[in-house]
Amino acid sequence: MLEGSKAIFANATSSVIVEGDNALVIEELKSIGPSKSKLANIATDTRNYLRMLPGFEIRKINRTANKAAHALAKFARLGSSGSVFSNYVPPCVLGQIHRDCKDMSDFVA
């Protein structure tokens, strides 16, 4: 999330929603006071970047609610492509993105 926050900071012009399925990471990013977590320094750096963005939100979601994000994270871990995608969608994930968007159309009036 830190690397993504840096990339977002460089390009964001509107509200940003950061979603994650790891409850511990999301809780750490939302925390305000001091923390003894091993993630504390990274979370603080991430929060500092996010606070500079217009209207940012951090949300905990279930992995099943956004399978495309999970597929992108898996692709980044398994490949040597790095962890931030900008203006690029790996072809192997494109189908899942279309399925997630189609599933969302059921909720939008």
Backbone atoms as SQL, in Angstrom:
CREATE TABLE atoms (id INTEGER PRIMARY KEY, chain TEXT, resi INTEGER, resn TEXT, atom TEXT, x REAL, y REAL, z REAL);
INSERT INTO atoms VALUES
  (1, 'A', 1, 'MET', 'N', 0.815, -1.197, 0.000),
  (2, 'A', 1, 'MET', 'CA', 0.000, 0.000, 0.000),
  (3, 'A', 1, 'MET', 'C', 0.860, 1.263, 0.000),
  (4, 'A', 2, 'LEU', 'N', 2.026, 1.187, 0.596),
  (5, 'A', 2, 'LEU', 'CA', 2.905, 2.359, 0.602),
  (6, 'A', 2, 'LEU', 'C', 3.310, 2.730, -0.818),
  (7, 'A', 3, 'GLU', 'N', 3.755, 1.747, -1.599),
  (8, 'A', 3, 'GLU', 'CA', 4.167, 2.034, -2.978),
  (9, 'A', 3, 'GLU', 'C', 2.991, 2.531, -3.801),
  (10, 'A', 4, 'GLY', 'N', 1.828, 1.940, -3.601),
  (11, 'A', 4, 'GLY', 'CA', 0.628, 2.396, -4.296),
  (12, 'A', 4, 'GLY', 'C', 0.264, 3.816, -3.906),
  (13, 'A', 5, 'SER', 'N', 0.407, 4.143, -2.618),
  (14, 'A', 5, 'SER', 'CA', 0.109, 5.500, -2.141),
  (15, 'A', 5, 'SER', 'C', 1.035, 6.520, -2.780),
  (16, 'A', 6, 'LYS', 'N', 2.296, 6.158, -2.923),
  (17, 'A', 6, 'LYS', 'CA', 3.250, 7.067, -3.577),
  (18, 'A', 6, 'LYS', 'C', 2.846, 7.300, -5.026),
  (19, 'A', 7, 'ALA', 'N', 2.461, 6.233, -5.709),
  (20, 'A', 7, 'ALA', 'CA', 2.056, 6.351, -7.112),
  (21, 'A', 7, 'ALA', 'C', 0.768, 7.161, -7.240),
  (22, 'A', 8, 'ILE', 'N', -0.166, 6.924, -6.346),
  (23, 'A', 8, 'ILE', 'CA', -1.422, 7.670, -6.365),
  (24, 'A', 8, 'ILE', 'C', -1.141, 9.145, -6.123),
  (25, 'A', 9, 'PHE', 'N', -0.287, 9.442, -5.150),
  (26, 'A', 9, 'PHE', 'CA', 0.032, 10.820, -4.794),
  (27, 'A', 9, 'PHE', 'C', 0.538, 11.593, -6.004),
  (28, 'A', 10, 'ALA', 'N', 1.327, 10.938, -6.807),
  (29, 'A', 10, 'ALA', 'CA', 1.904, 11.603, -7.978),
  (30, 'A', 10, 'ALA', 'C', 0.872, 11.866, -9.073),
  (31, 'A', 11, 'ASN', 'N', -0.255, 11.141, -9.060),
  (32, 'A', 11, 'ASN', 'CA', -1.201, 11.225, -10.171),
  (33, 'A', 11, 'ASN', 'C', -2.633, 11.579, -9.798),
  (34, 'A', 12, 'ALA', 'N', -2.999, 11.560, -8.523),
  (35, 'A', 12, 'ALA', 'CA', -4.398, 11.738, -8.125),
  (36, 'A', 12, 'ALA', 'C', -4.873, 13.171, -8.319),
  (37, 'A', 13, 'THR', 'N', -6.066, 13.286, -8.852),
  (38, 'A', 13, 'THR', 'CA', -6.690, 14.593, -8.998),
  (39, 'A', 13, 'THR', 'C', -8.065, 14.635, -8.352),
  (40, 'A', 14, 'SER', 'N', -8.539, 13.493, -7.878),
  (41, 'A', 14, 'SER', 'CA', -9.853, 13.442, -7.246),
  (42, 'A', 14, 'SER', 'C', -9.794, 12.501, -6.047),
  (43, 'A', 15, 'SER', 'N', -10.939, 12.245, -5.454),
  (44, 'A', 15, 'SER', 'CA', -11.011, 11.385, -4.272),
  (45, 'A', 15, 'SER', 'C', -10.404, 10.015, -4.537),
  (46, 'A', 16, 'VAL', 'N', -9.788, 9.457, -3.502),
  (47, 'A', 16, 'VAL', 'CA', -9.122, 8.164, -3.614),
  (48, 'A', 16, 'VAL', 'C', -9.682, 7.238, -2.542),
  (49, 'A', 17, 'ILE', 'N', -10.038, 6.023, -2.947),
  (50, 'A', 17, 'ILE', 'CA', -10.480, 5.007, -2.005),
  (51, 'A', 17, 'ILE', 'C', -9.466, 3.877, -2.050),
  (52, 'A', 18, 'VAL', 'N', -8.866, 3.592, -0.902),
  (53, 'A', 18, 'VAL', 'CA', -7.911, 2.496, -0.779),
  (54, 'A', 18, 'VAL', 'C', -8.662, 1.338, -0.148),
  (55, 'A', 19, 'GLU', 'N', -8.688, 0.204, -0.836),
  (56, 'A', 19, 'GLU', 'CA', -9.381, -0.975, -0.331),
  (57, 'A', 19, 'GLU', 'C', -8.380, -2.080, -0.054),
  (58, 'A', 20, 'GLY', 'N', -8.644, -2.844, 0.976),
  (59, 'A', 20, 'GLY', 'CA', -7.801, -3.984, 1.286),
  (60, 'A', 20, 'GLY', 'C', -8.604, -5.059, 1.985),
  (61, 'A', 21, 'ASP', 'N', -8.160, -6.297, 1.852),
  (62, 'A', 21, 'ASP', 'CA', -8.884, -7.399, 2.486),
  (63, 'A', 21, 'ASP', 'C', -8.190, -7.924, 3.740),
  (64, 'A', 22, 'ASN', 'N', -7.055, -7.341, 4.102),
  (65, 'A', 22, 'ASN', 'CA', -6.342, -7.763, 5.298),
  (66, 'A', 22, 'ASN', 'C', -6.739, -6.841, 6.450),
  (67, 'A', 23, 'ALA', 'N', -7.534, -7.377, 7.385),
  (68, 'A', 23, 'ALA', 'CA', -8.083, -6.571, 8.480),
  (69, 'A', 23, 'ALA', 'C', -6.993, -5.923, 9.324),
  (70, 'A', 24, 'LEU', 'N', -5.893, -6.632, 9.578),
  (71, 'A', 24, 'LEU', 'CA', -4.817, -6.067, 10.402),
  (72, 'A', 24, 'LEU', 'C', -4.157, -4.866, 9.728),
  (73, 'A', 25, 'VAL', 'N', -3.931, -4.966, 8.429),
  (74, 'A', 25, 'VAL', 'CA', -3.319, -3.861, 7.692),
  (75, 'A', 25, 'VAL', 'C', -4.267, -2.668, 7.648),
  (76, 'A', 26, 'ILE', 'N', -5.529, -2.911, 7.365),
  (77, 'A', 26, 'ILE', 'CA', -6.510, -1.826, 7.300),
  (78, 'A', 26, 'ILE', 'C', -6.648, -1.153, 8.661),
  (79, 'A', 27, 'GLU', 'N', -6.707, -1.942, 9.709),
  (80, 'A', 27, 'GLU', 'CA', -6.792, -1.388, 11.067),
  (81, 'A', 27, 'GLU', 'C', -5.576, -0.515, 11.376),
  (82, 'A', 28, 'GLU', 'N', -4.407, -0.967, 11.004),
  (83, 'A', 28, 'GLU', 'CA', -3.176, -0.206, 11.236),
  (84, 'A', 28, 'GLU', 'C', -3.183, 1.100, 10.441),
  (85, 'A', 29, 'LEU', 'N', -3.670, 1.058, 9.198),
  (86, 'A', 29, 'LEU', 'CA', -3.723, 2.269, 8.380),
  (87, 'A', 29, 'LEU', 'C', -4.728, 3.276, 8.926),
  (88, 'A', 30, 'LYS', 'N', -5.786, 2.788, 9.551),
  (89, 'A', 30, 'LYS', 'CA', -6.809, 3.671, 10.105),
  (90, 'A', 30, 'LYS', 'C', -6.450, 4.198, 11.495),
  (91, 'A', 31, 'SER', 'N', -5.485, 3.582, 12.161),
  (92, 'A', 31, 'SER', 'CA', -5.158, 3.974, 13.531),
  (93, 'A', 31, 'SER', 'C', -4.610, 5.396, 13.570),
  (94, 'A', 32, 'ILE', 'N', -4.837, 6.048, 14.694),
  (95, 'A', 32, 'ILE', 'CA', -4.419, 7.435, 14.843),
  (96, 'A', 32, 'ILE', 'C', -3.244, 7.546, 15.808),
  (97, 'A', 33, 'GLY', 'N', -3.302, 6.826, 16.905),
  (98, 'A', 33, 'GLY', 'CA', -2.277, 6.926, 17.934),
  (99, 'A', 33, 'GLY', 'C', -1.054, 6.086, 17.626),
  (100, 'A', 34, 'PRO', 'N', -0.105, 6.097, 18.564),
  (101, 'A', 34, 'PRO', 'CA', 1.113, 5.302, 18.395),
  (102, 'A', 34, 'PRO', 'C', 0.792, 3.804, 18.372),
  (103, 'A', 35, 'SER', 'N', 1.618, 3.069, 17.690),
  (104, 'A', 35, 'SER', 'CA', 1.399, 1.636, 17.540),
  (105, 'A', 35, 'SER', 'C', 2.693, 0.888, 17.810),
  (106, 'A', 36, 'LYS', 'N', 2.549, -0.327, 18.304),
  (107, 'A', 36, 'LYS', 'CA', 3.710, -1.189, 18.526),
  (108, 'A', 36, 'LYS', 'C', 3.796, -2.272, 17.446),
  (109, 'A', 37, 'SER', 'N', 2.934, -2.177, 16.457),
  (110, 'A', 37, 'SER', 'CA', 2.902, -3.144, 15.375),
  (111, 'A', 37, 'SER', 'C', 4.193, -3.110, 14.570),
  (112, 'A', 38, 'LYS', 'N', 4.535, -4.258, 13.989),
  (113, 'A', 38, 'LYS', 'CA', 5.684, -4.314, 13.079),
  (114, 'A', 38, 'LYS', 'C', 5.432, -3.476, 11.828),
  (115, 'A', 39, 'LEU', 'N', 4.163, -3.184, 11.557),
  (116, 'A', 39, 'LEU', 'CA', 3.790, -2.396, 10.385),
  (117, 'A', 39, 'LEU', 'C', 3.730, -0.895, 10.668),
  (118, 'A', 40, 'ALA', 'N', 3.976, -0.483, 11.903),
  (119, 'A', 40, 'ALA', 'CA', 3.745, 0.901, 12.316),
  (120, 'A', 40, 'ALA', 'C', 4.463, 1.919, 11.431),
  (121, 'A', 41, 'ASN', 'N', 5.741, 1.734, 11.156),
  (122, 'A', 41, 'ASN', 'CA', 6.485, 2.719, 10.353),
  (123, 'A', 41, 'ASN', 'C', 5.969, 2.799, 8.922),
  (124, 'A', 42, 'ILE', 'N', 5.688, 1.645, 8.335),
  (125, 'A', 42, 'ILE', 'CA', 5.167, 1.626, 6.966),
  (126, 'A', 42, 'ILE', 'C', 3.773, 2.240, 6.930),
  (127, 'A', 43, 'ALA', 'N', 2.942, 1.893, 7.907),
  (128, 'A', 43, 'ALA', 'CA', 1.582, 2.435, 7.966),
  (129, 'A', 43, 'ALA', 'C', 1.613, 3.952, 8.144),
  (130, 'A', 44, 'THR', 'N', 2.512, 4.449, 8.966),
  (131, 'A', 44, 'THR', 'CA', 2.629, 5.900, 9.174),
  (132, 'A', 44, 'THR', 'C', 3.025, 6.590, 7.874),
  (133, 'A', 45, 'ASP', 'N', 4.005, 6.049, 7.170),
  (134, 'A', 45, 'ASP', 'CA', 4.407, 6.627, 5.881),
  (135, 'A', 45, 'ASP', 'C', 3.243, 6.599, 4.889),
  (136, 'A', 46, 'THR', 'N', 2.516, 5.482, 4.855),
  (137, 'A', 46, 'THR', 'CA', 1.377, 5.352, 3.942),
  (138, 'A', 46, 'THR', 'C', 0.314, 6.386, 4.287),
  (139, 'A', 47, 'ARG', 'N', -0.034, 6.504, 5.569),
  (140, 'A', 47, 'ARG', 'CA', -1.031, 7.498, 5.997),
  (141, 'A', 47, 'ARG', 'C', -0.592, 8.914, 5.629),
  (142, 'A', 48, 'ASN', 'N', 0.692, 9.215, 5.779),
  (143, 'A', 48, 'ASN', 'CA', 1.177, 10.557, 5.438),
  (144, 'A', 48, 'ASN', 'C', 0.963, 10.874, 3.963),
  (145, 'A', 49, 'TYR', 'N', 1.206, 9.908, 3.093),
  (146, 'A', 49, 'TYR', 'CA', 0.932, 10.121, 1.669),
  (147, 'A', 49, 'TYR', 'C', -0.564, 10.274, 1.432),
  (148, 'A', 50, 'LEU', 'N', -1.362, 9.388, 2.026),
  (149, 'A', 50, 'LEU', 'CA', -2.800, 9.420, 1.791),
  (150, 'A', 50, 'LEU', 'C', -3.433, 10.710, 2.296),
  (151, 'A', 51, 'ARG', 'N', -2.964, 11.236, 3.407),
  (152, 'A', 51, 'ARG', 'CA', -3.533, 12.477, 3.963),
  (153, 'A', 51, 'ARG', 'C', -3.329, 13.673, 3.043),
  (154, 'A', 52, 'MET', 'N', -2.367, 13.596, 2.167),
  (155, 'A', 52, 'MET', 'CA', -2.133, 14.691, 1.228),
  (156, 'A', 52, 'MET', 'C', -3.048, 14.608, 0.008),
  (157, 'A', 53, 'LEU', 'N', -3.798, 13.527, -0.109),
  (158, 'A', 53, 'LEU', 'CA', -4.691, 13.337, -1.243),
  (159, 'A', 53, 'LEU', 'C', -6.052, 13.948, -0.945),
  (160, 'A', 54, 'PRO', 'N', -6.737, 14.415, -1.983),
  (161, 'A', 54, 'PRO', 'CA', -8.077, 14.970, -1.769),
  (162, 'A', 54, 'PRO', 'C', -9.072, 13.861, -1.417),
  (163, 'A', 55, 'GLY', 'N', -9.716, 13.987, -0.284),
  (164, 'A', 55, 'GLY', 'CA', -10.810, 13.095, 0.107),
  (165, 'A', 55, 'GLY', 'C', -10.489, 11.619, 0.079),
  (166, 'A', 56, 'PHE', 'N', -9.434, 11.174, 0.765),
  (167, 'A', 56, 'PHE', 'CA', -9.105, 9.747, 0.740),
  (168, 'A', 56, 'PHE', 'C', -9.927, 8.974, 1.773),
  (169, 'A', 57, 'GLU', 'N', -10.174, 7.714, 1.471),
  (170, 'A', 57, 'GLU', 'CA', -10.848, 6.784, 2.375),
  (171, 'A', 57, 'GLU', 'C', -10.079, 5.477, 2.385),
  (172, 'A', 58, 'ILE', 'N', -10.112, 4.799, 3.513),
  (173, 'A', 58, 'ILE', 'CA', -9.530, 3.464, 3.623),
  (174, 'A', 58, 'ILE', 'C', -10.669, 2.526, 3.996),
  (175, 'A', 59, 'ARG', 'N', -10.854, 1.470, 3.226),
  (176, 'A', 59, 'ARG', 'CA', -11.968, 0.552, 3.450),
  (177, 'A', 59, 'ARG', 'C', -11.490, -0.891, 3.533),
  (178, 'A', 60, 'LYS', 'N', -12.087, -1.630, 4.454),
  (179, 'A', 60, 'LYS', 'CA', -11.887, -3.087, 4.537),
  (180, 'A', 60, 'LYS', 'C', -12.971, -3.724, 3.701),
  (181, 'A', 61, 'ILE', 'N', -12.575, -4.577, 2.783),
  (182, 'A', 61, 'ILE', 'CA', -13.537, -5.315, 1.972),
  (183, 'A', 61, 'ILE', 'C', -13.166, -6.789, 2.006),
  (184, 'A', 62, 'ASN', 'N', -14.123, -7.629, 1.696),
  (185, 'A', 62, 'ASN', 'CA', -13.838, -9.055, 1.572),
  (186, 'A', 62, 'ASN', 'C', -13.181, -9.318, 0.231),
  (187, 'A', 63, 'ARG', 'N', -12.307, -10.278, 0.192),
  (188, 'A', 63, 'ARG', 'CA', -11.611, -10.622, -1.049),
  (189, 'A', 63, 'ARG', 'C', -12.614, -10.964, -2.155),
  (190, 'A', 64, 'THR', 'N', -13.709, -11.614, -1.787),
  (191, 'A', 64, 'THR', 'CA', -14.697, -11.990, -2.801),
  (192, 'A', 64, 'THR', 'C', -15.392, -10.782, -3.405),
  (193, 'A', 65, 'ALA', 'N', -15.334, -9.632, -2.731),
  (194, 'A', 65, 'ALA', 'CA', -15.976, -8.429, -3.259),
  (195, 'A', 65, 'ALA', 'C', -15.146, -7.773, -4.359),
  (196, 'A', 66, 'ASN', 'N', -13.875, -8.109, -4.436),
  (197, 'A', 66, 'ASN', 'CA', -13.027, -7.517, -5.455),
  (198, 'A', 66, 'ASN', 'C', -11.965, -8.526, -5.883),
  (199, 'A', 67, 'LYS', 'N', -12.394, -9.478, -6.640),
  (200, 'A', 67, 'LYS', 'CA', -11.490, -10.529, -7.098),
  (201, 'A', 67, 'LYS', 'C', -10.423, -9.994, -8.037),
  (202, 'A', 68, 'ALA', 'N', -10.735, -8.918, -8.745),
  (203, 'A', 68, 'ALA', 'CA', -9.748, -8.337, -9.663),
  (204, 'A', 68, 'ALA', 'C', -8.542, -7.799, -8.889),
  (205, 'A', 69, 'ALA', 'N', -8.783, -7.130, -7.775),
  (206, 'A', 69, 'ALA', 'CA', -7.673, -6.612, -6.972),
  (207, 'A', 69, 'ALA', 'C', -6.822, -7.761, -6.440),
  (208, 'A', 70, 'HIS', 'N', -7.472, -8.833, -6.032),
  (209, 'A', 70, 'HIS', 'CA', -6.723, -9.999, -5.554),
  (210, 'A', 70, 'HIS', 'C', -5.881, -10.591, -6.682),
  (211, 'A', 71, 'ALA', 'N', -6.459, -10.671, -7.871),
  (212, 'A', 71, 'ALA', 'CA', -5.732, -11.214, -9.022),
  (213, 'A', 71, 'ALA', 'C', -4.535, -10.323, -9.372),
  (214, 'A', 72, 'LEU', 'N', -4.703, -8.999, -9.294),
  (215, 'A', 72, 'LEU', 'CA', -3.594, -8.088, -9.560),
  (216, 'A', 72, 'LEU', 'C', -2.480, -8.251, -8.527),
  (217, 'A', 73, 'ALA', 'N', -2.872, -8.382, -7.262),
  (218, 'A', 73, 'ALA', 'CA', -1.870, -8.565, -6.200),
  (219, 'A', 73, 'ALA', 'C', -1.117, -9.878, -6.398),
  (220, 'A', 74, 'LYS', 'N', -1.835, -10.922, -6.749),
  (221, 'A', 74, 'LYS', 'CA', -1.202, -12.220, -6.987),
  (222, 'A', 74, 'LYS', 'C', -0.246, -12.139, -8.178),
  (223, 'A', 75, 'PHE', 'N', -0.681, -11.464, -9.235),
  (224, 'A', 75, 'PHE', 'CA', 0.165, -11.291, -10.415),
  (225, 'A', 75, 'PHE', 'C', 1.447, -10.548, -10.039),
  (226, 'A', 76, 'ALA', 'N', 1.328, -9.497, -9.230),
  (227, 'A', 76, 'ALA', 'CA', 2.502, -8.717, -8.828),
  (228, 'A', 76, 'ALA', 'C', 3.458, -9.548, -7.979),
  (229, 'A', 77, 'ARG', 'N', 2.911, -10.374, -7.080),
  (230, 'A', 77, 'ARG', 'CA', 3.769, -11.204, -6.223),
  (231, 'A', 77, 'ARG', 'C', 4.499, -12.274, -7.017),
  (232, 'A', 78, 'LEU', 'N', 3.826, -12.861, -7.988),
  (233, 'A', 78, 'LEU', 'CA', 4.410, -13.970, -8.741),
  (234, 'A', 78, 'LEU', 'C', 5.351, -13.518, -9.857),
  (235, 'A', 79, 'GLY', 'N', 5.130, -12.317, -10.348),
  (236, 'A', 79, 'GLY', 'CA', 5.937, -11.838, -11.465),
  (237, 'A', 79, 'GLY', 'C', 7.031, -10.902, -11.010),
  (238, 'A', 80, 'SER', 'N', 7.722, -10.388, -11.964),
  (239, 'A', 80, 'SER', 'CA', 8.786, -9.433, -11.652),
  (240, 'A', 80, 'SER', 'C', 8.372, -8.031, -12.071),
  (241, 'A', 81, 'SER', 'N', 7.042, -7.822, -12.146),
  (242, 'A', 81, 'SER', 'CA', 6.545, -6.555, -12.669),
  (243, 'A', 81, 'SER', 'C', 6.503, -5.444, -11.641),
  (244, 'A', 82, 'GLY', 'N', 6.801, -5.715, -10.389),
  (245, 'A', 82, 'GLY', 'CA', 6.657, -4.704, -9.356),
  (246, 'A', 82, 'GLY', 'C', 5.278, -4.780, -8.756),
  (247, 'A', 83, 'SER', 'N', 4.943, -3.778, -7.973),
  (248, 'A', 83, 'SER', 'CA', 3.673, -3.875, -7.262),
  (249, 'A', 83, 'SER', 'C', 2.688, -2.779, -7.605),
  (250, 'A', 84, 'VAL', 'N', 3.033, -1.876, -8.505),
  (251, 'A', 84, 'VAL', 'CA', 2.131, -0.791, -8.861),
  (252, 'A', 84, 'VAL', 'C', 1.903, -0.832, -10.368),
  (253, 'A', 85, 'PHE', 'N', 0.626, -0.828, -10.755),
  (254, 'A', 85, 'PHE', 'CA', 0.269, -0.807, -12.167),
  (255, 'A', 85, 'PHE', 'C', -0.315, 0.561, -12.480),
  (256, 'A', 86, 'SER', 'N', 0.228, 1.233, -13.469),
  (257, 'A', 86, 'SER', 'CA', -0.271, 2.539, -13.863),
  (258, 'A', 86, 'SER', 'C', -0.553, 2.513, -15.358),
  (259, 'A', 87, 'ASN', 'N', -1.801, 2.753, -15.703),
  (260, 'A', 87, 'ASN', 'CA', -2.235, 2.738, -17.103),
  (261, 'A', 87, 'ASN', 'C', -1.944, 1.410, -17.789),
  (262, 'A', 88, 'TYR', 'N', -2.010, 0.336, -17.019),
  (263, 'A', 88, 'TYR', 'CA', -1.735, -0.990, -17.576),
  (264, 'A', 88, 'TYR', 'C', -2.542, -2.025, -16.801),
  (265, 'A', 89, 'VAL', 'N', -3.159, -2.923, -17.532),
  (266, 'A', 89, 'VAL', 'CA', -3.852, -4.058, -16.922),
  (267, 'A', 89, 'VAL', 'C', -3.277, -5.317, -17.550),
  (268, 'A', 90, 'PRO', 'N', -2.694, -6.196, -16.739),
  (269, 'A', 90, 'PRO', 'CA', -2.172, -7.444, -17.305),
  (270, 'A', 90, 'PRO', 'C', -3.291, -8.221, -17.996),
  (271, 'A', 91, 'PRO', 'N', -3.045, -8.722, -19.181),
  (272, 'A', 91, 'PRO', 'CA', -4.084, -9.445, -19.916),
  (273, 'A', 91, 'PRO', 'C', -4.718, -10.592, -19.120),
  (274, 'A', 92, 'CYS', 'N', -3.941, -11.246, -18.256),
  (275, 'A', 92, 'CYS', 'CA', -4.474, -12.376, -17.508),
  (276, 'A', 92, 'CYS', 'C', -5.487, -11.944, -16.440),
  (277, 'A', 93, 'VAL', 'N', -5.590, -10.659, -16.144),
  (278, 'A', 93, 'VAL', 'CA', -6.498, -10.146, -15.114),
  (279, 'A', 93, 'VAL', 'C', -7.699, -9.433, -15.733),
  (280, 'A', 94, 'LEU', 'N', -7.605, -9.096, -16.991),
  (281, 'A', 94, 'LEU', 'CA', -8.641, -8.311, -17.659),
  (282, 'A', 94, 'LEU', 'C', -10.025, -8.951, -17.571),
  (283, 'A', 95, 'GLY', 'N', -10.102, -10.248, -17.765),
  (284, 'A', 95, 'GLY', 'CA', -11.390, -10.945, -17.684),
  (285, 'A', 95, 'GLY', 'C', -12.029, -10.792, -16.313),
  (286, 'A', 96, 'GLN', 'N', -11.226, -10.894, -15.250),
  (287, 'A', 96, 'GLN', 'CA', -11.757, -10.752, -13.894),
  (288, 'A', 96, 'GLN', 'C', -12.243, -9.328, -13.643),
  (289, 'A', 97, 'ILE', 'N', -11.557, -8.348, -14.187),
  (290, 'A', 97, 'ILE', 'CA', -11.992, -6.960, -14.040),
  (291, 'A', 97, 'ILE', 'C', -13.356, -6.778, -14.691),
  (292, 'A', 98, 'HIS', 'N', -13.543, -7.332, -15.868),
  (293, 'A', 98, 'HIS', 'CA', -14.839, -7.242, -16.548),
  (294, 'A', 98, 'HIS', 'C', -15.922, -7.943, -15.731),
  (295, 'A', 99, 'ARG', 'N', -15.612, -9.100, -15.137),
  (296, 'A', 99, 'ARG', 'CA', -16.598, -9.808, -14.311),
  (297, 'A', 99, 'ARG', 'C', -16.958, -9.000, -13.067),
  (298, 'A', 100, 'ASP', 'N', -15.947, -8.400, -12.406),
  (299, 'A', 100, 'ASP', 'CA', -16.220, -7.574, -11.220),
  (300, 'A', 100, 'ASP', 'C', -17.103, -6.384, -11.586),
  (301, 'A', 101, 'CYS', 'N', -16.820, -5.741, -12.722),
  (302, 'A', 101, 'CYS', 'CA', -17.631, -4.600, -13.150),
  (303, 'A', 101, 'CYS', 'C', -19.058, -5.028, -13.464),
  (304, 'A', 102, 'LYS', 'N', -19.210, -6.184, -14.096),
  (305, 'A', 102, 'LYS', 'CA', -20.546, -6.697, -14.397),
  (306, 'A', 102, 'LYS', 'C', -21.294, -6.995, -13.109),
  (307, 'A', 103, 'ASP', 'N', -20.620, -7.594, -12.135),
  (308, 'A', 103, 'ASP', 'CA', -21.259, -7.885, -10.848),
  (309, 'A', 103, 'ASP', 'C', -21.687, -6.596, -10.160),
  (310, 'A', 104, 'MET', 'N', -20.894, -5.538, -10.286),
  (311, 'A', 104, 'MET', 'CA', -21.239, -4.261, -9.657),
  (312, 'A', 104, 'MET', 'C', -22.456, -3.628, -10.312),
  (313, 'A', 105, 'SER', 'N', -22.686, -3.898, -11.600),
  (314, 'A', 105, 'SER', 'CA', -23.832, -3.293, -12.277),
  (315, 'A', 105, 'SER', 'C', -25.146, -3.773, -11.666),
  (316, 'A', 106, 'ASP', 'N', -25.132, -4.906, -10.975),
  (317, 'A', 106, 'ASP', 'CA', -26.327, -5.389, -10.289),
  (318, 'A', 106, 'ASP', 'C', -26.683, -4.494, -9.109),
  (319, 'A', 107, 'PHE', 'N', -25.705, -3.754, -8.568),
  (320, 'A', 107, 'PHE', 'CA', -25.937, -2.916, -7.387),
  (321, 'A', 107, 'PHE', 'C', -26.194, -1.462, -7.734),
  (322, 'A', 108, 'VAL', 'N', -25.887, -1.060, -8.957),
  (323, 'A', 108, 'VAL', 'CA', -26.041, 0.337, -9.362),
  (324, 'A', 108, 'VAL', 'C', -27.345, 0.486, -10.129),
  (325, 'A', 109, 'ALA', 'N', -28.134, 1.454, -9.707),
  (326, 'A', 109, 'ALA', 'CA', -29.425, 1.671, -10.372),
  (327, 'A', 109, 'ALA', 'C', -29.264, 2.486, -11.632);
